[in-house]
Amino acid sequence: MSKLPDLTNEITDIADNDWLYVWDASTPGNPDAKASGETARRAMADLSAATAVTLADNDRILVWDVSDHVNPRKYATPTSLRPAGVKVTNQFRYDGVITIPALASSAEDVATIAVADAASGDHVVFNPKDALPANLGITAVRVSATDTVQVRFRNFGGSAFVSAPLNCVALVIRSAAP
């Protein structure tokens, strides 16, 4: 595989029984390796299994296309291994404390946390690590300004709520259309 010619035949979908030939840098004495299409798709879906390698969208992966007996040597790009749809381009994580503001009965207010590199338009997943106090709810979470995530709390109870800290995790996700 280390002496492959320039590949020009691109495939758009990898079948389970197709073979992907890979240069395995972890074994420099014998770097040629292969994986089935099914294994490659499973690894691409579970990004935690692919932390050692970053593939650029224009990289080429040699594929032996079993459905084409005349011209089986083809290549695939990483985008053909991913499902179609939005591509996550960045993610930023916050793990800390947010201070729930004091709230009158049936009132709501916002609290903010600083998440470096968060930008307006990013998506936010917010999870309390502790249980929310009784009669409180989170009604909205958004990136309100650069580096700032805003969480809106509401007191659904009949009495006032005194300000309190809440351990939480926020994941800010930036995406782009393919």
PyMOL CGO cylinders between C-alpha atoms (Angstrom):
from pymol import cmd
from pymol.cgo import CYLINDER

trace = [
    CYLINDER, 0.00, 0.00, 0.00, 2.93, 2.34, 0.47, 0.3, 1, 1, 1, 1, 1, 1,
    CYLINDER, 2.93, 2.34, 0.47, 3.39, 2.48, -3.32, 0.3, 1, 1, 1, 1, 1, 1,
    CYLINDER, 3.39, 2.48, -3.32, -0.17, 3.18, -4.46, 0.3, 1, 1, 1, 1, 1, 1,
    CYLINDER, -0.17, 3.18, -4.46, -0.86, 5.05, -7.68, 0.3, 1, 1, 1, 1, 1, 1,
    CYLINDER, -0.86, 5.05, -7.68, -2.94, 8.22, -7.60, 0.3, 1, 1, 1, 1, 1, 1,
    CYLINDER, -2.94, 8.22, -7.60, -6.52, 7.13, -7.01, 0.3, 1, 1, 1, 1, 1, 1,
    CYLINDER, -6.52, 7.13, -7.01, -9.24, 8.85, -8.98, 0.3, 1, 1, 1, 1, 1, 1,
    CYLINDER, -9.24, 8.85, -8.98, -12.34, 6.69, -8.50, 0.3, 1, 1, 1, 1, 1, 1,
    CYLINDER, -12.34, 6.69, -8.50, -14.31, 7.99, -5.53, 0.3, 1, 1, 1, 1, 1, 1,
    CYLINDER, -14.31, 7.99, -5.53, -17.09, 5.96, -3.93, 0.3, 1, 1, 1, 1, 1, 1,
    CYLINDER, -17.09, 5.96, -3.93, -19.95, 7.67, -2.13, 0.3, 1, 1, 1, 1, 1, 1,
    CYLINDER, -19.95, 7.67, -2.13, -21.08, 4.86, 0.15, 0.3, 1, 1, 1, 1, 1, 1,
    CYLINDER, -21.08, 4.86, 0.15, -19.06, 2.10, 1.78, 0.3, 1, 1, 1, 1, 1, 1,
    CYLINDER, -19.06, 2.10, 1.78, -20.66, -1.34, 1.95, 0.3, 1, 1, 1, 1, 1, 1,
    CYLINDER, -20.66, -1.34, 1.95, -20.20, -3.58, 5.00, 0.3, 1, 1, 1, 1, 1, 1,
    CYLINDER, -20.20, -3.58, 5.00, -18.11, -6.05, 2.98, 0.3, 1, 1, 1, 1, 1, 1,
    CYLINDER, -18.11, -6.05, 2.98, -15.85, -3.42, 1.33, 0.3, 1, 1, 1, 1, 1, 1,
    CYLINDER, -15.85, -3.42, 1.33, -12.25, -3.34, 2.57, 0.3, 1, 1, 1, 1, 1, 1,
    CYLINDER, -12.25, -3.34, 2.57, -10.48, -0.14, 3.64, 0.3, 1, 1, 1, 1, 1, 1,
    CYLINDER, -10.48, -0.14, 3.64, -6.71, -0.27, 3.46, 0.3, 1, 1, 1, 1, 1, 1,
    CYLINDER, -6.71, -0.27, 3.46, -4.98, 1.86, 6.04, 0.3, 1, 1, 1, 1, 1, 1,
    CYLINDER, -4.98, 1.86, 6.04, -1.40, 2.92, 6.73, 0.3, 1, 1, 1, 1, 1, 1,
    CYLINDER, -1.40, 2.92, 6.73, -1.03, 2.04, 10.43, 0.3, 1, 1, 1, 1, 1, 1,
    CYLINDER, -1.03, 2.04, 10.43, 1.66, 4.32, 11.83, 0.3, 1, 1, 1, 1, 1, 1,
    CYLINDER, 1.66, 4.32, 11.83, 1.62, 2.47, 15.17, 0.3, 1, 1, 1, 1, 1, 1,
    CYLINDER, 1.62, 2.47, 15.17, 3.42, -0.46, 13.51, 0.3, 1, 1, 1, 1, 1, 1,
    CYLINDER, 3.42, -0.46, 13.51, 6.13, 1.12, 11.32, 0.3, 1, 1, 1, 1, 1, 1,
    CYLINDER, 6.13, 1.12, 11.32, 7.73, -2.26, 10.54, 0.3, 1, 1, 1, 1, 1, 1,
    CYLINDER, 7.73, -2.26, 10.54, 4.49, -3.53, 9.00, 0.3, 1, 1, 1, 1, 1, 1,
    CYLINDER, 4.49, -3.53, 9.00, 2.18, -0.52, 8.46, 0.3, 1, 1, 1, 1, 1, 1,
    CYLINDER, 2.18, -0.52, 8.46, -0.27, -2.02, 5.95, 0.3, 1, 1, 1, 1, 1, 1,
    CYLINDER, -0.27, -2.02, 5.95, -3.62, -2.82, 7.60, 0.3, 1, 1, 1, 1, 1, 1,
    CYLINDER, -3.62, -2.82, 7.60, -7.23, -3.22, 6.56, 0.3, 1, 1, 1, 1, 1, 1,
    CYLINDER, -7.23, -3.22, 6.56, -10.71, -2.84, 8.05, 0.3, 1, 1, 1, 1, 1, 1,
    CYLINDER, -10.71, -2.84, 8.05, -14.17, -3.75, 6.81, 0.3, 1, 1, 1, 1, 1, 1,
    CYLINDER, -14.17, -3.75, 6.81, -16.62, -1.02, 5.82, 0.3, 1, 1, 1, 1, 1, 1,
    CYLINDER, -16.62, -1.02, 5.82, -18.81, -2.02, 8.75, 0.3, 1, 1, 1, 1, 1, 1,
    CYLINDER, -18.81, -2.02, 8.75, -15.92, -1.61, 11.24, 0.3, 1, 1, 1, 1, 1, 1,
    CYLINDER, -15.92, -1.61, 11.24, -14.91, 1.74, 9.77, 0.3, 1, 1, 1, 1, 1, 1,
    CYLINDER, -14.91, 1.74, 9.77, -18.44, 3.16, 9.95, 0.3, 1, 1, 1, 1, 1, 1,
    CYLINDER, -18.44, 3.16, 9.95, -18.82, 1.95, 13.53, 0.3, 1, 1, 1, 1, 1, 1,
    CYLINDER, -18.82, 1.95, 13.53, -15.50, 3.63, 14.46, 0.3, 1, 1, 1, 1, 1, 1,
    CYLINDER, -15.50, 3.63, 14.46, -16.53, 6.89, 12.74, 0.3, 1, 1, 1, 1, 1, 1,
    CYLINDER, -16.53, 6.89, 12.74, -19.86, 6.90, 14.60, 0.3, 1, 1, 1, 1, 1, 1,
    CYLINDER, -19.86, 6.90, 14.60, -18.04, 6.43, 17.92, 0.3, 1, 1, 1, 1, 1, 1,
    CYLINDER, -18.04, 6.43, 17.92, -15.62, 9.35, 17.81, 0.3, 1, 1, 1, 1, 1, 1,
    CYLINDER, -15.62, 9.35, 17.81, -14.18, 8.39, 21.20, 0.3, 1, 1, 1, 1, 1, 1,
    CYLINDER, -14.18, 8.39, 21.20, -12.61, 5.39, 19.45, 0.3, 1, 1, 1, 1, 1, 1,
    CYLINDER, -12.61, 5.39, 19.45, -10.83, 7.67, 16.94, 0.3, 1, 1, 1, 1, 1, 1,
    CYLINDER, -10.83, 7.67, 16.94, -8.92, 10.00, 19.23, 0.3, 1, 1, 1, 1, 1, 1,
    CYLINDER, -8.92, 10.00, 19.23, -5.47, 9.02, 17.90, 0.3, 1, 1, 1, 1, 1, 1,
    CYLINDER, -5.47, 9.02, 17.90, -6.11, 10.22, 14.34, 0.3, 1, 1, 1, 1, 1, 1,
    CYLINDER, -6.11, 10.22, 14.34, -7.67, 13.32, 12.87, 0.3, 1, 1, 1, 1, 1, 1,
    CYLINDER, -7.67, 13.32, 12.87, -8.84, 12.96, 9.29, 0.3, 1, 1, 1, 1, 1, 1,
    CYLINDER, -8.84, 12.96, 9.29, -9.31, 16.01, 7.10, 0.3, 1, 1, 1, 1, 1, 1,
    CYLINDER, -9.31, 16.01, 7.10, -12.31, 16.04, 4.78, 0.3, 1, 1, 1, 1, 1, 1,
    CYLINDER, -12.31, 16.04, 4.78, -10.00, 15.91, 1.73, 0.3, 1, 1, 1, 1, 1, 1,
    CYLINDER, -10.00, 15.91, 1.73, -7.92, 12.94, 2.95, 0.3, 1, 1, 1, 1, 1, 1,
    CYLINDER, -7.92, 12.94, 2.95, -8.26, 9.78, 0.86, 0.3, 1, 1, 1, 1, 1, 1,
    CYLINDER, -8.26, 9.78, 0.86, -8.70, 6.26, 2.19, 0.3, 1, 1, 1, 1, 1, 1,
    CYLINDER, -8.70, 6.26, 2.19, -8.10, 3.34, -0.17, 0.3, 1, 1, 1, 1, 1, 1,
    CYLINDER, -8.10, 3.34, -0.17, -11.14, 1.06, -0.50, 0.3, 1, 1, 1, 1, 1, 1,
    CYLINDER, -11.14, 1.06, -0.50, -11.46, -2.29, -2.25, 0.3, 1, 1, 1, 1, 1, 1,
    CYLINDER, -11.46, -2.29, -2.25, -15.00, -2.06, -3.69, 0.3, 1, 1, 1, 1, 1, 1,
    CYLINDER, -15.00, -2.06, -3.69, -16.30, -5.63, -3.90, 0.3, 1, 1, 1, 1, 1, 1,
    CYLINDER, -16.30, -5.63, -3.90, -19.33, -4.54, -5.94, 0.3, 1, 1, 1, 1, 1, 1,
    CYLINDER, -19.33, -4.54, -5.94, -17.12, -3.43, -8.85, 0.3, 1, 1, 1, 1, 1, 1,
    CYLINDER, -17.12, -3.43, -8.85, -15.18, -6.42, -10.19, 0.3, 1, 1, 1, 1, 1, 1,
    CYLINDER, -15.18, -6.42, -10.19, -13.71, -4.47, -13.11, 0.3, 1, 1, 1, 1, 1, 1,
    CYLINDER, -13.71, -4.47, -13.11, -12.36, -1.49, -11.17, 0.3, 1, 1, 1, 1, 1, 1,
    CYLINDER, -12.36, -1.49, -11.17, -12.38, -2.34, -7.43, 0.3, 1, 1, 1, 1, 1, 1,
    CYLINDER, -12.38, -2.34, -7.43, -9.56, 0.02, -6.35, 0.3, 1, 1, 1, 1, 1, 1,
    CYLINDER, -9.56, 0.02, -6.35, -11.23, 3.23, -5.22, 0.3, 1, 1, 1, 1, 1, 1,
    CYLINDER, -11.23, 3.23, -5.22, -10.96, 5.78, -2.49, 0.3, 1, 1, 1, 1, 1, 1,
    CYLINDER, -10.96, 5.78, -2.49, -13.29, 7.27, 0.10, 0.3, 1, 1, 1, 1, 1, 1,
    CYLINDER, -13.29, 7.27, 0.10, -13.12, 10.58, 1.88, 0.3, 1, 1, 1, 1, 1, 1,
    CYLINDER, -13.12, 10.58, 1.88, -13.93, 10.94, 5.61, 0.3, 1, 1, 1, 1, 1, 1,
    CYLINDER, -13.93, 10.94, 5.61, -17.12, 12.81, 4.68, 0.3, 1, 1, 1, 1, 1, 1,
    CYLINDER, -17.12, 12.81, 4.68, -18.41, 9.69, 2.91, 0.3, 1, 1, 1, 1, 1, 1,
    CYLINDER, -18.41, 9.69, 2.91, -17.96, 7.72, 6.15, 0.3, 1, 1, 1, 1, 1, 1,
    CYLINDER, -17.96, 7.72, 6.15, -19.98, 10.22, 8.20, 0.3, 1, 1, 1, 1, 1, 1,
    CYLINDER, -19.98, 10.22, 8.20, -23.74, 10.29, 8.09, 0.3, 1, 1, 1, 1, 1, 1,
    CYLINDER, -23.74, 10.29, 8.09, -25.16, 13.18, 6.08, 0.3, 1, 1, 1, 1, 1, 1,
    CYLINDER, -25.16, 13.18, 6.08, -26.14, 16.25, 8.04, 0.3, 1, 1, 1, 1, 1, 1,
    CYLINDER, -26.14, 16.25, 8.04, -24.64, 18.92, 10.20, 0.3, 1, 1, 1, 1, 1, 1,
    CYLINDER, -24.64, 18.92, 10.20, -20.96, 18.67, 11.07, 0.3, 1, 1, 1, 1, 1, 1,
    CYLINDER, -20.96, 18.67, 11.07, -19.82, 19.58, 14.59, 0.3, 1, 1, 1, 1, 1, 1,
    CYLINDER, -19.82, 19.58, 14.59, -16.88, 21.94, 14.14, 0.3, 1, 1, 1, 1, 1, 1,
    CYLINDER, -16.88, 21.94, 14.14, -16.09, 22.88, 17.77, 0.3, 1, 1, 1, 1, 1, 1,
    CYLINDER, -16.09, 22.88, 17.77, -17.22, 22.11, 21.28, 0.3, 1, 1, 1, 1, 1, 1,
    CYLINDER, -17.22, 22.11, 21.28, -16.47, 23.90, 24.52, 0.3, 1, 1, 1, 1, 1, 1,
    CYLINDER, -16.47, 23.90, 24.52, -17.14, 22.51, 27.98, 0.3, 1, 1, 1, 1, 1, 1,
    CYLINDER, -17.14, 22.51, 27.98, -17.88, 24.19, 31.29, 0.3, 1, 1, 1, 1, 1, 1,
    CYLINDER, -17.88, 24.19, 31.29, -17.83, 22.23, 34.54, 0.3, 1, 1, 1, 1, 1, 1,
    CYLINDER, -17.83, 22.23, 34.54, -18.43, 24.41, 37.58, 0.3, 1, 1, 1, 1, 1, 1,
    CYLINDER, -18.43, 24.41, 37.58, -20.97, 26.35, 39.57, 0.3, 1, 1, 1, 1, 1, 1,
    CYLINDER, -20.97, 26.35, 39.57, -23.77, 28.66, 38.48, 0.3, 1, 1, 1, 1, 1, 1,
    CYLINDER, -23.77, 28.66, 38.48, -25.50, 30.85, 41.04, 0.3, 1, 1, 1, 1, 1, 1,
    CYLINDER, -25.50, 30.85, 41.04, -29.27, 30.60, 40.85, 0.3, 1, 1, 1, 1, 1, 1,
    CYLINDER, -29.27, 30.60, 40.85, -30.62, 34.12, 41.43, 0.3, 1, 1, 1, 1, 1, 1,
    CYLINDER, -30.62, 34.12, 41.43, -33.09, 34.98, 44.19, 0.3, 1, 1, 1, 1, 1, 1,
    CYLINDER, -33.09, 34.98, 44.19, -36.60, 34.56, 42.78, 0.3, 1, 1, 1, 1, 1, 1,
    CYLINDER, -36.60, 34.56, 42.78, -39.95, 35.77, 44.02, 0.3, 1, 1, 1, 1, 1, 1,
    CYLINDER, -39.95, 35.77, 44.02, -42.93, 33.42, 43.76, 0.3, 1, 1, 1, 1, 1, 1,
    CYLINDER, -42.93, 33.42, 43.76, -43.83, 32.77, 40.09, 0.3, 1, 1, 1, 1, 1, 1,
    CYLINDER, -43.83, 32.77, 40.09, -40.88, 34.89, 38.92, 0.3, 1, 1, 1, 1, 1, 1,
    CYLINDER, -40.88, 34.89, 38.92, -37.97, 34.14, 36.61, 0.3, 1, 1, 1, 1, 1, 1,
    CYLINDER, -37.97, 34.14, 36.61, -34.51, 35.55, 36.11, 0.3, 1, 1, 1, 1, 1, 1,
    CYLINDER, -34.51, 35.55, 36.11, -31.22, 34.68, 34.42, 0.3, 1, 1, 1, 1, 1, 1,
    CYLINDER, -31.22, 34.68, 34.42, -27.78, 33.66, 35.58, 0.3, 1, 1, 1, 1, 1, 1,
    CYLINDER, -27.78, 33.66, 35.58, -24.68, 33.40, 33.41, 0.3, 1, 1, 1, 1, 1, 1,
    CYLINDER, -24.68, 33.40, 33.41, -21.52, 31.33, 33.22, 0.3, 1, 1, 1, 1, 1, 1,
    CYLINDER, -21.52, 31.33, 33.22, -18.36, 32.09, 31.28, 0.3, 1, 1, 1, 1, 1, 1,
    CYLINDER, -18.36, 32.09, 31.28, -17.56, 29.55, 28.55, 0.3, 1, 1, 1, 1, 1, 1,
    CYLINDER, -17.56, 29.55, 28.55, -14.44, 30.55, 26.64, 0.3, 1, 1, 1, 1, 1, 1,
    CYLINDER, -14.44, 30.55, 26.64, -14.92, 30.79, 22.85, 0.3, 1, 1, 1, 1, 1, 1,
    CYLINDER, -14.92, 30.79, 22.85, -18.73, 30.40, 22.96, 0.3, 1, 1, 1, 1, 1, 1,
    CYLINDER, -18.73, 30.40, 22.96, -20.37, 32.52, 20.26, 0.3, 1, 1, 1, 1, 1, 1,
    CYLINDER, -20.37, 32.52, 20.26, -23.88, 33.67, 19.48, 0.3, 1, 1, 1, 1, 1, 1,
    CYLINDER, -23.88, 33.67, 19.48, -25.65, 30.99, 17.45, 0.3, 1, 1, 1, 1, 1, 1,
    CYLINDER, -25.65, 30.99, 17.45, -23.87, 28.06, 19.10, 0.3, 1, 1, 1, 1, 1, 1,
    CYLINDER, -23.87, 28.06, 19.10, -25.98, 25.28, 20.60, 0.3, 1, 1, 1, 1, 1, 1,
    CYLINDER, -25.98, 25.28, 20.60, -25.93, 24.62, 24.35, 0.3, 1, 1, 1, 1, 1, 1,
    CYLINDER, -25.93, 24.62, 24.35, -26.58, 21.48, 26.36, 0.3, 1, 1, 1, 1, 1, 1,
    CYLINDER, -26.58, 21.48, 26.36, -26.92, 22.32, 30.06, 0.3, 1, 1, 1, 1, 1, 1,
    CYLINDER, -26.92, 22.32, 30.06, -27.09, 19.72, 32.82, 0.3, 1, 1, 1, 1, 1, 1,
    CYLINDER, -27.09, 19.72, 32.82, -27.28, 20.30, 36.57, 0.3, 1, 1, 1, 1, 1, 1,
    CYLINDER, -27.28, 20.30, 36.57, -24.99, 17.89, 38.43, 0.3, 1, 1, 1, 1, 1, 1,
    CYLINDER, -24.99, 17.89, 38.43, -27.09, 18.37, 41.58, 0.3, 1, 1, 1, 1, 1, 1,
    CYLINDER, -27.09, 18.37, 41.58, -30.86, 18.17, 41.89, 0.3, 1, 1, 1, 1, 1, 1,
    CYLINDER, -30.86, 18.17, 41.89, -32.65, 21.44, 41.25, 0.3, 1, 1, 1, 1, 1, 1,
    CYLINDER, -32.65, 21.44, 41.25, -34.20, 22.92, 44.39, 0.3, 1, 1, 1, 1, 1, 1,
    CYLINDER, -34.20, 22.92, 44.39, -37.92, 22.20, 44.79, 0.3, 1, 1, 1, 1, 1, 1,
    CYLINDER, -37.92, 22.20, 44.79, -40.30, 24.26, 42.60, 0.3, 1, 1, 1, 1, 1, 1,
    CYLINDER, -40.30, 24.26, 42.60, -37.50, 25.60, 40.37, 0.3, 1, 1, 1, 1, 1, 1,
    CYLINDER, -37.50, 25.60, 40.37, -37.18, 24.98, 36.67, 0.3, 1, 1, 1, 1, 1, 1,
    CYLINDER, -37.18, 24.98, 36.67, -34.81, 25.85, 33.83, 0.3, 1, 1, 1, 1, 1, 1,
    CYLINDER, -34.81, 25.85, 33.83, -36.83, 27.39, 31.03, 0.3, 1, 1, 1, 1, 1, 1,
    CYLINDER, -36.83, 27.39, 31.03, -34.13, 28.36, 28.50, 0.3, 1, 1, 1, 1, 1, 1,
    CYLINDER, -34.13, 28.36, 28.50, -30.39, 28.13, 27.89, 0.3, 1, 1, 1, 1, 1, 1,
    CYLINDER, -30.39, 28.13, 27.89, -28.51, 30.07, 25.19, 0.3, 1, 1, 1, 1, 1, 1,
    CYLINDER, -28.51, 30.07, 25.19, -25.26, 31.77, 24.29, 0.3, 1, 1, 1, 1, 1, 1,
    CYLINDER, -25.26, 31.77, 24.29, -26.21, 35.37, 25.04, 0.3, 1, 1, 1, 1, 1, 1,
    CYLINDER, -26.21, 35.37, 25.04, -22.87, 36.99, 24.15, 0.3, 1, 1, 1, 1, 1, 1,
    CYLINDER, -22.87, 36.99, 24.15, -19.32, 36.01, 23.28, 0.3, 1, 1, 1, 1, 1, 1,
    CYLINDER, -19.32, 36.01, 23.28, -17.96, 33.69, 25.99, 0.3, 1, 1, 1, 1, 1, 1,
    CYLINDER, -17.96, 33.69, 25.99, -21.28, 33.84, 27.92, 0.3, 1, 1, 1, 1, 1, 1,
    CYLINDER, -21.28, 33.84, 27.92, -23.98, 31.19, 28.42, 0.3, 1, 1, 1, 1, 1, 1,
    CYLINDER, -23.98, 31.19, 28.42, -27.25, 32.42, 29.92, 0.3, 1, 1, 1, 1, 1, 1,
    CYLINDER, -27.25, 32.42, 29.92, -29.55, 30.12, 31.90, 0.3, 1, 1, 1, 1, 1, 1,
    CYLINDER, -29.55, 30.12, 31.90, -33.12, 31.23, 32.69, 0.3, 1, 1, 1, 1, 1, 1,
    CYLINDER, -33.12, 31.23, 32.69, -34.55, 29.93, 35.99, 0.3, 1, 1, 1, 1, 1, 1,
    CYLINDER, -34.55, 29.93, 35.99, -38.22, 30.06, 37.03, 0.3, 1, 1, 1, 1, 1, 1,
    CYLINDER, -38.22, 30.06, 37.03, -39.72, 29.72, 40.50, 0.3, 1, 1, 1, 1, 1, 1,
    CYLINDER, -39.72, 29.72, 40.50, -42.95, 27.73, 40.10, 0.3, 1, 1, 1, 1, 1, 1,
    CYLINDER, -42.95, 27.73, 40.10, -43.55, 27.71, 43.86, 0.3, 1, 1, 1, 1, 1, 1,
    CYLINDER, -43.55, 27.71, 43.86, -45.74, 29.83, 46.10, 0.3, 1, 1, 1, 1, 1, 1,
    CYLINDER, -45.74, 29.83, 46.10, -42.88, 31.29, 48.16, 0.3, 1, 1, 1, 1, 1, 1,
    CYLINDER, -42.88, 31.29, 48.16, -39.69, 33.20, 47.43, 0.3, 1, 1, 1, 1, 1, 1,
    CYLINDER, -39.69, 33.20, 47.43, -36.45, 31.37, 46.61, 0.3, 1, 1, 1, 1, 1, 1,
    CYLINDER, -36.45, 31.37, 46.61, -33.17, 32.52, 48.13, 0.3, 1, 1, 1, 1, 1, 1,
    CYLINDER, -33.17, 32.52, 48.13, -30.12, 32.57, 45.82, 0.3, 1, 1, 1, 1, 1, 1,
    CYLINDER, -30.12, 32.57, 45.82, -28.08, 29.33, 45.84, 0.3, 1, 1, 1, 1, 1, 1,
    CYLINDER, -28.08, 29.33, 45.84, -25.14, 27.74, 43.99, 0.3, 1, 1, 1, 1, 1, 1,
    CYLINDER, -25.14, 27.74, 43.99, -25.74, 24.81, 41.61, 0.3, 1, 1, 1, 1, 1, 1,
    CYLINDER, -25.74, 24.81, 41.61, -23.04, 22.48, 40.29, 0.3, 1, 1, 1, 1, 1, 1,
    CYLINDER, -23.04, 22.48, 40.29, -23.49, 22.06, 36.55, 0.3, 1, 1, 1, 1, 1, 1,
    CYLINDER, -23.49, 22.06, 36.55, -21.98, 21.09, 33.21, 0.3, 1, 1, 1, 1, 1, 1,
    CYLINDER, -21.98, 21.09, 33.21, -22.55, 23.00, 29.98, 0.3, 1, 1, 1, 1, 1, 1,
    CYLINDER, -22.55, 23.00, 29.98, -21.48, 21.83, 26.55, 0.3, 1, 1, 1, 1, 1, 1,
    CYLINDER, -21.48, 21.83, 26.55, -21.43, 24.49, 23.84, 0.3, 1, 1, 1, 1, 1, 1,
    CYLINDER, -21.43, 24.49, 23.84, -21.52, 23.02, 20.35, 0.3, 1, 1, 1, 1, 1, 1,
    CYLINDER, -21.52, 23.02, 20.35, -20.69, 24.85, 17.12, 0.3, 1, 1, 1, 1, 1, 1,
    CYLINDER, -20.69, 24.85, 17.12, -21.80, 23.28, 13.87, 0.3, 1, 1, 1, 1, 1, 1,
    CYLINDER, -21.80, 23.28, 13.87, -21.80, 23.91, 10.16, 0.3, 1, 1, 1, 1, 1, 1,
    CYLINDER, -21.80, 23.91, 10.16, -23.93, 22.59, 7.31, 0.3, 1, 1, 1, 1, 1, 1,
    CYLINDER, -23.93, 22.59, 7.31, -22.08, 20.09, 5.11, 0.3, 1, 1, 1, 1, 1, 1,
]
cmd.load_cgo(trace, "trace")
